Amino acid sequence: MKKILLVIAIGVAAAALWSARRGGVSAPGDGPRKLVTDRIWIDHVPRGERDTIHVFAAVSEHAIGVFQTTSQWRGGFEAFRFEIGGGEMRVVYPQTGDRETVGPRARRCNEQGMDFCLELDGASRGVKRYYSREGWEIRGPRDLDAIEREVAAVRAELGAGN
């Protein structure tokens, strides 16, 4: 699991570093941003080292995010720039120039052993529904170890095997 989080961290860090070198994009804050951004979102807890999961993260400091598909051994990602306001996220994929408006709806929930649910309406990448937990906030590199421990605890709670 630590390898999966490392891959996620590398994807998010690479996208944020690239954005910072390019000057970044400031994103106005509002209600949806508070829960949607600066948090790791996954579509399910991996059931083993070859189970592929979908990850979504949007880092408010650099207004950059990532859609990632990964297992412990293989993965890929597409980074994006975003602005969030008025209940929507305006997304630009620099690699292709594609643009779209996504309607993020995040809420507290108690599903699949998770604390938060996120639906992304209108996103052409990733999956429609993601989950997160308390403690999965993105605040810095030291948080990744804590998140890894929390994901391992969730796997144990749900009886997921390796």
Buried (B, 14 or more C-beta within 10 A) or exposed (E): BBBBBEBBBEBBBBBBEBBEEEEBEEBEEEEBBEBBBBBBBBBBBBBEEEBBBBBBBBBBBBBBBBBBBBBBEEBEBBBBBBBBBEEBBBBBBBEEEEEBEBEBBBEEEEEBBBBBBBBBEEBEBBBEBBBBBEBBBBEEEEBBEEBBBBBBEBBEEEEBEE
